């Protein structure tokens, strides 16, 4: 089976794929750079600054 793509469609396909890849890699990099926080430290942070609101803007789960 042969599929014909014109130059514009191919360029759009490559551009979208690259955006997805770069976004995924940046999320991994951000997760890697976030320092580890122990349960005790997290509890202390929550006591000082209170728990965050339940409103979530974006949430990602990434396996490294």
C-alpha positions in Angstrom: 0.0 0.0 0.0 1.5 3.3 -1.1 0.4 6.6 0.4 1.1 9.9 -1.3 1.8 13.0 0.8 2.4 16.4 -0.7 5.2 18.5 0.7 3.0 20.6 3.0 1.3 17.5 4.6 4.7 15.9 5.2 6.1 19.1 6.7 3.1 19.4 9.0 3.4 15.8 10.0 7.1 16.2 10.9 6.5 19.5 12.7 3.7 17.9 14.9 5.9 14.9 15.6 8.8 17.0 16.6 6.6 19.1 18.9 5.4 16.0 20.7 8.9 14.6 21.1 10.4 17.8 22.4 7.5 18.3 24.8 7.9 14.8 26.1 11.7 15.2 26.6 11.3 18.5 28.4 8.8 17.0 30.8 11.3 14.2 31.5 14.0 16.8 32.1 11.8 18.9 34.4 10.9 15.7 36.4 14.6 14.9 36.7 15.6 18.3 37.9 12.9 18.5 40.6 14.6 17.8 43.9 13.5 14.8 46.0 11.3 15.7 49.0 10.9 13.2 51.8 7.5 12.6 53.4 8.7 14.5 56.5 9.8 17.5 54.5 6.5 17.5 52.5 4.6 17.5 55.8 6.6 20.4 57.1 6.0 22.3 53.8 2.3 21.7 54.0 2.2 22.9 57.7 4.0 26.2 56.7 2.3 26.9 53.4 -0.9 24.9 53.7 -2.0 22.3 51.2 -2.5 23.4 47.6 -6.0 24.0 46.3 -7.7 21.1 44.7 -7.7 22.9 41.4 -5.4 21.1 38.9 -4.3 22.9 35.8 -2.1 20.3 34.2 -0.9 16.9 35.5 1.6 14.6 33.9 2.8 11.1 34.9 6.2 10.4 33.5 8.3 7.3 34.0 12.0 7.9 34.0 
